[in-house]
Amino acid sequence: MSKLLKSLKSGNFELSIWENEKDFEDVGIVGYQTITIRKTWKDNNSLTRDQRLHLRKQDIERVLVLLRKAQEHLLLEGENEQKGAIN
């Protein structure tokens, strides 16, 4: 059973932290934490839509690294475009 530990919101993004349990035959019940990232928006017909991404605790740092790399690429690409426009 999953238990909500905390929920955070920023704009149309919401992050939920969950405490989960799984029963393994050989060791019994093991607890673990996961997160869910949810993005909501209205489509062209004004229907509310959402997307969800479920991550394990050990996935968070990997996703953060990828997001930082994407941000770095976009920032550097923007600087190069500005330099090209000036020259």
C-alpha positions as CSV (number, residue, x, y, z in Angstrom):
1,M,0.0,0.0,0.0
2,S,1.3,3.5,-0.9
3,K,1.1,6.3,1.6
4,L,1.5,10.0,0.6
5,L,4.4,11.6,2.6
6,K,4.5,15.0,1.0
7,S,3.2,16.9,-2.0
8,L,4.8,20.0,-3.6
9,K,3.4,22.2,-6.3
10,S,4.9,24.8,-8.7
11,G,2.7,26.2,-11.5
12,N,1.2,23.3,-13.4
13,F,3.7,20.8,-11.9
14,E,3.1,18.7,-8.8
15,L,5.5,16.3,-7.1
16,S,4.4,13.7,-4.6
17,I,6.6,11.6,-2.4
18,W,5.3,8.1,-1.5
19,E,6.2,5.5,1.1
20,N,5.5,2.1,-0.4
21,E,5.8,-1.5,0.9
22,K,6.4,-4.8,-0.9
23,D,6.1,-8.2,0.6
24,F,9.0,-10.5,-0.4
25,E,8.6,-14.1,0.5
26,D,12.1,-14.6,1.6
27,V,12.6,-11.4,3.7
28,G,9.1,-10.1,4.5
29,I,7.8,-6.6,4.0
30,V,10.3,-4.1,2.7
31,G,9.6,-0.3,2.6
32,Y,10.8,2.0,-0.2
33,Q,10.1,5.5,-1.4
34,T,9.1,6.7,-4.8
35,I,8.1,10.1,-6.4
36,T,5.5,11.0,-8.9
37,I,5.9,14.1,-11.1
38,R,2.6,15.3,-12.6
39,K,2.1,18.0,-15.2
40,T,-1.4,19.2,-16.0
41,W,-2.7,21.4,-18.9
42,K,-5.8,22.2,-20.9
43,D,-6.0,20.8,-24.4
44,N,-7.5,22.6,-27.5
45,N,-11.0,21.5,-26.3
46,S,-10.4,22.9,-22.8
47,L,-10.2,19.4,-21.3
48,T,-7.8,19.0,-18.5
49,R,-5.0,16.6,-19.4
50,D,-2.1,15.3,-17.4
51,Q,1.1,13.3,-17.7
52,R,2.8,11.4,-14.9
53,L,6.3,10.2,-14.4
54,H,7.0,7.7,-11.6
55,L,10.6,7.4,-10.3
56,R,12.4,5.4,-7.7
57,K,14.5,7.2,-5.2
58,Q,17.7,6.1,-6.9
59,D,16.5,7.5,-10.2
60,I,16.2,11.1,-9.0
61,E,19.9,12.0,-9.3
62,R,20.1,10.5,-12.8
63,V,17.2,12.6,-14.0
64,L,18.7,15.7,-12.4
65,V,21.9,15.2,-14.2
66,L,20.0,14.9,-17.5
67,L,18.0,18.0,-16.8
68,R,21.2,20.0,-16.0
69,K,22.8,18.8,-19.2
70,A,19.8,19.8,-21.2
71,Q,19.7,23.2,-19.5
72,E,23.4,23.7,-20.2
73,H,23.0,22.8,-23.8
74,L,20.0,25.2,-24.2
75,L,21.8,28.0,-22.5
76,L,25.0,27.6,-24.5
77,E,23.0,27.2,-27.7
78,G,21.2,30.5,-26.9
79,E,24.5,32.3,-26.3
80,N,25.9,31.0,-29.6
81,E,22.7,32.2,-31.4
82,Q,23.1,35.7,-29.8
83,K,26.8,35.9,-30.8
84,G,25.8,34.9,-34.4
85,A,23.2,37.7,-34.5
86,I,25.7,40.3,-33.3
87,N,28.4,39.4,-35.8
